[in-house]
């Protein structure tokens, strides 16, 4: 976990998993690098919010694999789910709900989050029944923020097809994706008047 800048209640906190995804950010806003996976993301966001100073919102930027053919570009996520958490069985065993879907203010696709880099076509097909994109941190970022009452805006750039070529696809496209995410943030800051 690395936090650059100072969290203040009048500005958003930018949250990104890896330095490669944040490589081209040019912003005065605080930036939190969480590391990879749900545990790293949940710990980093929780620690940043536990200081007692909450940002106006969290803007989670990152890459995601496409679960459907032809899905490309930048998307603002409308809903995030965990694909590696057995909500139905936990409900059957405990009688309570844990880890259910989280609704976000975006109007875009559904994101599935799990601690698996999806590169298996069979897993991709199964996930595509319930989601459009897949990543490894989104749900944890949204859950930690929700626990503290902080709104989340989640923006994902498609980096690969979440198939047998995903590992090399991500590695080859991450710099381009980072440039596009930095461009989105710049445009959003200018449009929203965020500094």
C-alpha positions in Angstrom: 0.0 0.0 0.0 1.3 3.4 -1.0 -0.6 6.7 -0.5 0.6 9.7 -2.4 -0.9 13.0 -1.3 -3.3 13.8 1.5 -6.8 12.7 1.9 -9.2 15.6 2.5 -13.0 15.7 2.8 -13.4 18.0 -0.2 -11.6 15.9 -2.8 -11.8 12.3 -4.1 -9.3 9.6 -3.4 -8.0 7.9 -6.5 -7.5 4.1 -5.9 -5.5 1.9 -8.3 -4.1 -1.6 -7.8 -0.7 -1.4 -9.5 1.9 1.3 -10.4 1.7 0.2 -14.0 -2.0 1.2 -14.1 -1.2 4.5 -12.5 2.0 5.2 -14.5 0.5 8.2 -16.5 -1.7 9.8 -13.8 -1.0 13.5 -13.6 -3.2 14.8 -10.8 -3.0 16.7 -7.6 -5.5 14.3 -6.0 -4.3 11.8 -3.5 -3.6 8.4 -5.1 -3.7 5.1 -3.2 -1.9 2.0 -4.7 -3.4 -1.1 -3.1 -1.6 -4.0 -4.6 -3.2 -7.0 -6.3 -6.3 -8.9 -5.1 -9.2 -8.5 -2.8 -7.3 -8.7 0.5 -4.7 -6.1 -0.5 -7.4 -3.8 -1.8 -9.6 -4.1 1.2 -6.8 -3.6 3.7 -5.4 -0.6 1.8 -8.7 1.2 1.4 -9.7 0.4 5.0 -6.4 1.7 6.4 -6.7 4.9 4.3 -10.2 5.5 5.5 -9.5 4.6 9.1 -7.5 7.8 9.6 -10.8 9.5 10.3 -10.6 11.8 7.3 -12.9 10.6 4.6 -12.6 11.7 1.0 -15.6 13.1 -0.9 -15.6 9.9 -2.9 -13.3 7.1 -4.1 -12.6 6.8 -7.8 -11.3 3.3 -8.5 -9.3 3.2 -11.8 -8.0 0.0 -13.3 -7.9 -2.6 -16.0 -10.4 -5.4 -16.5 -10.8 -8.5 -18.7 -13.7 -8.6 -21.2 -16.1 -11.5 -20.6 -18.0 -10.8 -23.9 -16.6 -10.6 -27.4 -16.2 -7.1 -28.7 -16.3 -5.4 -25.3 -13.6 -2.7 -25.4 -12.8 0.7 -24.1 -13.4 2.5 -20.8 -16.5 1.7 -18.7 -18.1 3.2 -15.6 -19.3 0.2 -13.6 -22.9 0.0 -12.4 -22.7 -3.2 -10.3 -19.9 -5.3 -8.8 -20.1 -8.9 -7.7 -17.7 -11.4 -6.3 -17.2 -14.4 -8.5 -15.2 -16.5 -6.1 -17.5 -16.2 -3.0 -20.2 -18.8 -2.6 -23.0 -16.5 -1.4 -25.8 -19.1 -1.9 -24.0 -21.7 0.2 -23.1 -19.3 3.0 -26.8 -18.2 3.1 -27.9 -21.8 3.3 -25.5 -22.5 6.1 -25.9 -19.3 8.2 -29.3 -18.0 7.2 -27.7 -14.7 6.5 -26.5 -12.8 3.4 -22.8 -12.0 3.0 -20.9 -10.7 0.0 -23.9 -9.8 -2.1 -23.8 -7.5 -5.2 -23.0 -3.9 -4.7 -24.8 -1.2 -6.7 -22.7 1.7 -8.0 -23.8 5.0 -9.6 -22.3 4.2 -13.0 -24.5 3.2 -15.9 -22.2 0.7 -17.5 -21.5 -3.0 -17.3 -21.4 -5.4 -14.4 -17.9 -6.2 -13.0 -17.1 -9.6 -11.4 -14.2 -9.5 -8.9 -12.2 -12.5 -7.7 -8.7 -13.5 -6.6 -8.1 -15.3 -9.9 -6.5 -13.9 -13.0 -9.1 -15.1 -15.5 -7.4 -16.7 -18.5 -9.4 -20.0 -18.7 -12.1 -19.9 -21.5 -14.4 -22.2 -19.4 -14.3 -19.8 -16.4 -14.7 -16.9 -18.7 -17.9 -18.4 -20.2 -19.3 -19.2 -16.7 -18.6 -15.6 -15.5 -20.1 -14.1 -18.7 -23.5 -15.5 -17.6 -23.6 -12.9 -14.8 -21.1 -10.2 -15.6 -19.5 -8.3 -18.5 -16.0 -7.6 -17.1 -13.7 -9.2 -14.6 -11.0 -7.8 -12.2 -9.3 -8.6 -9.0 -9.9 -5.6 -6.7 -13.2 -3.8 -7.5 -15.5 -5.5 -5.1 -13.1 -5.1 -2.2 -12.7 -1.4 -2.9 -16.4 -0.9 -3.1 -17.1 -2.9 0.0 -14.5 -1.1 2.1 -15.8 2.3 1.0 -19.4 1.3 1.6 -18.5 0.2 5.2 -17.3 3.8 5.8 -20.2 5.5 3.9 -17.9 6.8 1.1 -19.4 6.8 -2.4 -17.5 4.9 -5.2 -17.1 5.6 -8.9 -15.5 2.6 -10.6 -13.8 3.1 -14.0 -12.3 0.1 -15.8 -10.4 0.0 -19.1 -10.6 -3.3 -21.0 -7.0 -4.7 -21.2 -7.6 -8.3 -22.5 -10.2 -10.9 -23.4 -9.9 -12.9 -20.2 -9.0 -15.9 -22.3 -5.9 -18.1 -23.0 -4.1 -15.0 -24.2 -5.0 -12.8 -21.1 -1.6 -12.9 -19.4 0.3 -11.6 -22.4 -2.6 -9.4 -23.5 -2.5 -7.6 -20.1 1.2 -7.2 -20.1 1.2 -5.8 -23.7 -1.7 -3.4 -23.2 -1.2 -2.1 -19.6 0.8 1.0 -20.6 -1.8 1.9 -23.3 -4.6 1.3 -20.7 -2.8 3.4 -18.1 -2.6 6.3 -20.7 -6.4 6.0 -21.4 -7.3 5.9 -17.7 -5.1 9.0 -17.1 -6.9 10.7 -19.9 -10.3 9.7 -18.5 -9.3 11.1 -15.1 -8.1 14.3 -16.6 -11.3 14.8 -18.6 -13.5 13.9 -15.6 -11.6 16.4 -13.4 -12.0 19.2 -15.9 -15.7 18.4 -16.5 -16.6 18.0 -12.8 -14.3 20.9 -11.7 -12.4 18.6 -9.3 -9.0 19.7 -8.2 
